[in-house]
Amino acid sequence: YDVIEAGNALEAVAILGQRRIDAVVTDVDMPGGPSGLDLARMISSIHGNVPVIITSGGHRLRAEDLPGDAVFVPKPYRMDAIAAMVGEMTDRSNLRMAG
Protein backbone atom coordinates (compact mmCIF):
# COMPACT_ATOMS: atom_id res chain seq x y z
CA TYR A 1 0.00 0.00 0.00
CA ASP A 2 0.99 3.62 -0.53
CA VAL A 3 0.64 5.32 2.83
CA ILE A 4 -0.17 8.99 3.24
CA GLU A 5 0.28 10.43 6.72
CA ALA A 6 -1.83 13.23 8.12
CA GLY A 7 -0.73 15.20 11.16
CA ASN A 8 -4.26 15.62 12.49
CA ALA A 9 -7.90 14.92 11.65
CA LEU A 10 -8.46 18.15 9.70
CA GLU A 11 -5.41 17.47 7.53
CA ALA A 12 -6.77 13.97 6.88
CA VAL A 13 -10.11 15.41 5.73
CA ALA A 14 -8.27 17.82 3.41
CA ILE A 15 -6.29 14.92 1.91
CA LEU A 16 -9.52 12.97 1.39
CA GLY A 17 -10.83 15.94 -0.60
CA GLN A 18 -7.75 16.04 -2.83
CA ARG A 19 -6.92 12.40 -3.53
CA ARG A 20 -8.53 9.03 -3.89
CA ILE A 21 -8.02 7.25 -0.57
CA ASP A 22 -8.94 3.57 -0.34
CA ALA A 23 -8.93 3.26 3.47
CA VAL A 24 -8.13 5.22 6.63
CA VAL A 25 -6.41 3.95 9.76
CA THR A 26 -6.61 6.38 12.68
CA ASP A 27 -5.97 6.46 16.40
CA VAL A 28 -8.70 7.75 18.69
CA ASP A 29 -6.29 10.30 20.16
CA MET A 30 -5.23 12.80 17.50
CA PRO A 31 -3.26 16.02 18.01
CA GLY A 32 -4.74 19.47 17.59
CA GLY A 33 -8.48 19.18 17.74
CA PRO A 34 -10.89 16.55 16.44
CA SER A 35 -10.29 12.98 17.58
CA GLY A 36 -9.92 9.95 15.38
CA LEU A 37 -13.51 9.07 16.24
CA ASP A 38 -14.56 12.55 15.04
CA LEU A 39 -12.54 11.92 11.87
CA ALA A 40 -14.35 8.62 11.34
CA ARG A 41 -17.69 10.42 11.71
CA MET A 42 -16.63 13.04 9.15
CA ILE A 43 -15.50 10.35 6.73
CA SER A 44 -18.73 8.42 7.23
CA SER A 45 -20.84 11.49 6.40
CA ILE A 46 -18.73 12.89 3.54
CA HIS A 47 -16.89 9.88 2.08
CA GLY A 48 -19.12 6.98 3.17
CA ASN A 49 -17.43 4.53 0.81
CA VAL A 50 -14.00 4.91 2.47
CA PRO A 51 -13.40 2.17 5.06
CA VAL A 52 -12.09 3.31 8.46
CA ILE A 53 -10.13 1.38 11.09
CA ILE A 54 -9.96 3.12 14.47
CA THR A 55 -7.27 2.07 16.94
CA SER A 56 -6.41 2.92 20.53
CA GLY A 57 -4.34 1.72 23.42
CA GLY A 58 -6.22 3.80 25.98
CA HIS A 59 -9.83 3.60 24.79
CA ARG A 60 -12.14 0.67 24.16
CA LEU A 61 -14.92 1.31 21.66
CA ARG A 62 -17.95 -0.86 21.02
CA ALA A 63 -19.61 -1.35 17.65
CA GLU A 64 -22.41 1.03 18.65
CA ASP A 65 -19.81 3.75 19.33
CA LEU A 66 -18.56 3.62 15.73
CA PRO A 67 -19.94 5.50 12.74
CA GLY A 68 -20.90 3.72 9.54
CA ASP A 69 -18.88 0.60 8.80
CA ALA A 70 -15.86 1.68 10.87
CA VAL A 71 -14.15 -1.02 12.92
CA PHE A 72 -12.17 -0.75 16.15
CA VAL A 73 -8.87 -2.54 16.73
CA PRO A 74 -7.29 -2.28 20.19
CA LYS A 75 -3.54 -1.78 20.58
CA PRO A 76 -1.23 -3.53 20.43
CA TYR A 77 -2.00 -4.92 17.01
CA ARG A 78 0.04 -6.63 14.34
CA MET A 79 0.71 -4.69 11.15
CA ASP A 80 0.02 -7.75 9.00
CA ALA A 81 -3.43 -8.02 10.63
CA ILE A 82 -4.16 -4.36 9.87
CA ALA A 83 -2.96 -4.82 6.27
CA ALA A 84 -5.23 -7.84 5.88
CA MET A 85 -8.19 -5.86 7.28
CA VAL A 86 -7.50 -2.99 4.88
CA GLY A 87 -7.43 -5.47 1.99
CA GLU A 88 -10.74 -7.05 3.01
CA MET A 89 -12.41 -3.69 3.63
CA THR A 90 -11.29 -2.19 0.33
CA ASP A 91 -12.40 -5.31 -1.55
CA ARG A 92 -15.89 -4.98 -0.01
CA SER A 93 -15.95 -1.24 -0.69
CA ASN A 94 -14.98 -1.76 -4.33
CA LEU A 95 -17.70 -4.40 -4.73
CA ARG A 96 -20.33 -1.99 -3.32
CA MET A 97 -19.19 0.76 -5.68
CA ALA A 98 -19.26 -1.58 -8.69
CA GLY A 99 -22.69 -2.98 -7.84
N, C-alpha and C positions, 0 to 999 in steps of 0.2 A: 504494500500500500504506500501511496504518497501521503505523508503526514504534513498537515499544516497546523502550526501552533498559534493559538490566540492567547494573549496575555490576560484577558478578562472576558466576561460574558458579552459585553457590548462590542468588543472587537470581533468576537466569534460571530455575532449577528451580522456585522458589517461584511465579514468574509463570506457568509452564506448568501448575502445579497450580490456579491461580485463573482462568485465561482460556483461551479457545480460541486457540491459536497455529497458524498455517498453515505456518510455516517459521522456521528459526533460522539466522542467519548469525553466526558466531563466529570470533574470532581464536584461534590456538593459545595465545598468551600472554595470560592473563587475570590481573587483580590479585587478591590476597587468597586464594590457595588453589588449588582445582582449576583445571586448564587448560581451554582450549576443547576439547581432545581428550577430557578427562575428562567435560566437559559433554556432548559428543556421545555418549559411552558411556552416560551416565545417561539421556539422551533415548532412545537406542536401546532400552534395557531397560525404561523406564517408559512412554514415549510413542512407541512404534515407528512410528507412522504420521506423525510429524512430520519432514519432510525437514530435513536439516542440511547447510549449506555451511560448511566450515572454511577459513579463510584464514591466511596467514602470509607475512611478508617475510623471516623468519629461519630458517624450517623448511621442509623439503620432505617431504611425506608421500606414501607410495605407497598404492594401493588396499588392499593387505593391512594397512596400518596403521589403516585407518578402520573404525569400527563400522557395522553395518547398511548402509543405502544412502547414508551420508554421502559427500559429494564434497569434494575439496580443490581450492582455487583459489589459486595463488600471487599475491602482491602484486608489482607493482602490478596492479590489475585495473580494468576500466571498470565504472562503476555500472550502465550500461544492460545490460552482459553479466550482471551479478549479478541484476538485475531479471528478465531473460529466463530465467535459470536457475531463479529462485524460481517464476516462472509455470509453467514446464515441470514442475518437481518437484511443485508443489501440484496441478496437473492430474492427474498420475499418481497422487498420493496420494488424491485425491478419487475417481478411477476405482476404485482398490483398495478403498476404503471402501464404494463403492456396489455393488461386485460381489460 
